[in-house]
Amino acid sequence: MSASQSIEVNGQHLKLTNLDKVLYPAAGFTKGQVIDYCARIAPVLVPHLSGRPLTLKRYPEGVDHQYFFEKNATQYRPEWVKTAPVWSEHNHRNVNYILANDLPTLIWVANLASIELHPSLSLAKSLACPTMMVFDLDPGPPANIVECCQVGMWLRQVFEHFGLRSFPKTSGSKGLQIYVPLNTPTSYDVTKAFANALARLLENDHKELVVSDMKKQLRVGKVFVDWSQNDEHKTTISVYSLRARERPTVSTPVKWEEVEQALKKKAAGPLVFEAGDVLARVDKMGDLFEGVLTLKQKLPNLAGVVEPRSGASGEPVETESENRSRSAARRTKKVAAKSPARKKRRKV
């Protein structure tokens, strides 16, 4: 592939540059190969990006050099690249996020050396309504993705008792992420509070392995259940996105059977996928995350756990909402207590 090339994609003209620049030095993986991966994975990737404000994580000199996040779309963009204005309280103005609604836009984004793609959990047309809930399971060394698999299985059992389906994917880095599709009216207040309550429940029941507090000193040898990603102002790495690791790994959807096997064999290797592996998996399995886009589910009516307020004396004051949330957490615990996961707790 030449250093630069002009192409036409679905009727749109693009100029691709520096195609031979190596963006992954350890793997010799070039910018041209990044663009090629994005073009080939587009049939399953674009549906997960379409209509969602997209944050780019750009590595113009490669994964071993400085990067930057780009939220506001550059003014030097083709007129056919769609954007969505999102009001920024911090900047006191609208930020024009890119909407990667089609293949030409995805290739244009890849040509910017946007290795990582971080979409919103909401659609631009309804920013206050997340279409899904996510749990980011982040292992603190020496724990790894195997321990994340155990926590993921516990989460799955709780969801099943609530009649909810969940979908696992690798982070493409060192952890596992569990998605619960909703696609029904809700709010971040609801999903974040629910996720927080569930993370605390897991921590209470599995103190030897689970932590819900992000303080790094608490996470050594444990799995941090990051519930805070369920926020209008945060994003999570997209399914099928490359990661800026030493090699071109990908955030890859997996079957629950694969998660269970990795846990049973205590093997992290089978859950590490690079670009070529993912393309082959999609050819064979299709989009394992399709249900995240289409499945309609509602969360049970449980309040979450909120931070306690302080009274005039400085002592914590429990609000009516907090009192309800504690009752909800107790009800959740009763349900989880019946879960087979508690009876068949594996050691890792």
N, C-alpha and C positions, 0 to 999 in steps of 0.2 A: 504494500500500500504506500502511495506517495506521501510526501510531507504535508501537502494540502490538496484539496479536491473540491470541485463544485458539483453538487448533485441536485437532483429533483426528487422530492418525496411527496407523494400524493398531491402533486400539482404545485408544491411550494419549493422555492429555490433556497438552498443553503450552501454556504461556503465553510467547509471543514478545514481546520488548520492544525499544524503541528501533530499530524497523525502518528508520526514515528517517535514522538517524545515518550520516554519510559516513565510511567506514573507509579508503577510498582517495581522498584529496582530489584528486590530479592527474587521476583518472579519473571522479570523482563517483560511485564505486561504493559503494553503501550496505550496511549490515548486512543489510537485507532481501534484497539481491541475493546476498550471500554465502550466506545460508540457502537461497535459491532454487537457487543453483548446487549446493550440497551435496545438496539433495533430488533434483535432476534427475540428478546424477552417481552417486547412491547405488547403483543396480544394479551398477555396475562397481567402485565404491570400497569398499563395505562388505565384499565378500569378501576384500579385501586388508587390512582392519583386523580382521576378526572373529577373536576368540580371542587377540589379541595385546595385551599391555600397551601402553597408549597414553599418550604424553606430549603435552600440549597446549601450544602456544605462543600465548598470549592477548594481544590488542591491544585492550583495552577502549576506548581513545580513538582508535584508528586506527593505520595503519602508520607514520605519522610521529611517533608518541608512544612513550612507554615501554611495554615489553612485559614479560611474565614467563612462565616455564615452570611448568607445573602437572603434577606427577606424581601426588600424592595426591588422590584424588577428594574434592571438597567434600562435607561432611556434609549440605549442603542440596541433595540430589539426589533425583529421583524413586526410589521403591523398586524400580522396574523397570529401573533402570540397573545393569547387572552390573559387578562389579569383581573383580580378582584380587589377592590379597595376595602381595607380593614382599618378601622380607627385605632390608633395607638395612643393610649393615655400617656405613655412615657414621652413620646415625641410630639404629642398634641397635633397630630395630623394623620391623614390616611396613609397607610403603607400599601402599595400595590403589589400584592402577591401574584406570582405566576400560577396559572392553572395549566397543568400538563394534560390537556384534554385529548391529545392526539399524537401520532407518531412523529410528525415533523417537529412539534414542540419538544418532545422527549429527546430527539436527536440534537436539536439546538441546545438544550440544557446540558446534554452530555458533552458537547463541544466546548462548553465553558469549564470543563474539568470539574463538573459537579458530580463528584464520586458518590456522595451520600445524598439521599433524597428523604426529606422529613416532612410528610404531609400532616395536615390537621386531622383530628379525629372527627371533625365536622365538615359538612359541605359549606361552601361560601354563601350559599343562599339561605342558610340557617345556622349561623355561627354559634349560637347559644345551645344548639341541640346536637350532642355527640351521637354518632350513629353506632358507636361501639364503646366497650369498656376494655381497658388493657391493664395487665399486670406484667411488669418488667421484673423478671427474676435475675438478680445480679449477684453472682457468687463472690465472696471474699476469700482470697487464697488462704489456705490450700484447697478450699472447696472449689469445685468446677461445675461444669454443666450437668454432671451426673447427679450432684446434690440438687441442682435446679429441677431435674426430672422428678425427683422424689416430691419436692414441693409442688410441682406442676400436677402430679397425680393427686395429691391431697386437694388441691384447688378443684380439679375436675370432679372429684367425688362430691364436693359441696355443691357445685353447680348442678350436677345431675339430680341431687335431692331437691333442688329448686326447679327442676324441669328445664334447665338451661343447657344448651350445647356450647362448647368452647372449642377453640381452635389454637393449637400450638405452632409456634415457629421459632427457629433459632434467631438470635439477635445478629448473627453473622460475626459476632465478636466472641464473648465468653459465656453468654447467658442464654436464657430461654424466655420467650414472651408468650403470654396466654391472652387471647382475644375472646371477648364475649360479644357477638353481634347483637344489636338492638333494633336499629332501623324503625323505631317507634318513638313517639314524642317523649322526651325526657329532658334533663338538664345536667350540667356539670356538677351542680350542687348535689344532685341525686347520685350520679355515678361516682363522684369522688368520695362522698361520704360512705357509700356502700363499699367501695374498694378499701377505704381506710379501716372500716369495721372488720372486714374480712381479713385484712392483713394482720390486725391486732389479734383476732381470733386465732389465726394460725400461729402467731408468735406465742400466745398464751398456752396453746396446746402442744407446741413443739419447740420449746425454748432452746433445746440443744442444737437446733438447726436453723430456725427462722428468726429474723429480726425485721421490724417494721420501721425502725428509726434509721435515717440515712447517715448518721454519724459513723465515719469510717472505722473508728476504734472499736465499735460494737459489732462490726461485720466480719471480723477475722474468723475464718473457718465456717461461716454461716452464709445463708442466702438472704439477701435483702429483698423483700417484697415491695417493690416501688409502686405504691398506689397513687403517688402524686402526679403521675403522667396524665391522669384524667383531669385535665385542666385546659381551659380555652386558650391559655397562653403558652402551652407546651406542645411539643410534637414528639412522635416516636418514629424511629427508622421504618421506612416503608418495607412491606413484604417485597421480595425480589430486588431490593436495592443492594448494590455493592457496598462494602465497608472499607474504610481506609485502614486496613491492617497490613501486615507484612506481605500477605498474599491476597489475591482478589476474592475474598470470601463474600458470601451473600447471605442476607437475612432470608432464610428458606423455610417455607411451610413444610411441616412434617406431620405424619400420622401419629395418633396417640399410641398405636402399636410400636412405632419406632422409638417413642419416648420410653415406653415400658421396657423394651428390649435393651436400650442403652442403660437403664437403671438396673435391670437384672444382670447384665454383663459387666456393669461398672466401667463402661467404655465410652469415653468422650468422642473418640475418633469418628464413629459412624454418624455423628451429628455435625460434622464440619463439611461444608459444601463450598466449592469454588464455582466460578461462573460457568465453566463447561459442564460441571456436574448438574447444576440447576437446569440448564437448557435440556440436558438429557432426561432429567426427572420430569420436566413439564411435557416433553414429547411422550413420555410413558404414562404419566399419571394425570396430566391436565393440571388445572389450577386447584390445588387442595384448599385454597383460601376463598374460593368462590362463594361459599356460604356466608362469609363475613359481610359480603355486599348485599345478599338477598334475604337472609333469614331474619324474620321479624320475631323479636322476643321482648318481654317486659320484665324488669327487675321486680322481685317481691317488694312489698311495701315495708321496707326496713329503713329506719333512720340511721345515719352514720354517727361516727364519733367526731366531735368538734373540740377545738381547744378550749379549756376552761377559762372563764373570765375571772378577773380579780375584783373583789369588793373593795370598799373604802379602807378596810384594814389590811388589804394585800392578800387576804386569804382567798383561795379559789371559791367561786360561786357557781353552783351547778344550775344551769338554765333548764327550763321545761324541755327544750329540745334535747339537751344532753341526757336528761332523765329518761326520755323516750328512747334515745339511742342506746342507752345502757340496757333497757328492757329488750330492745331489738337484738342487741348483741347476745343477750342471754337466750333469746329464742333461736337465734342462728346457731348458737353453741349446742342447743338441744338437738337441732336437726343434724348438725355435724357429728354429734355423739353417736348417732345411729349409722353413720357412714362406715362402709366396709374398710375405708382407709384407716380408721382408727383401730380396727380389729386386726388388720394385716399390716401393721406399721413395719416398713423395712428399715434395716440399719444400713447406713451408707458411710 
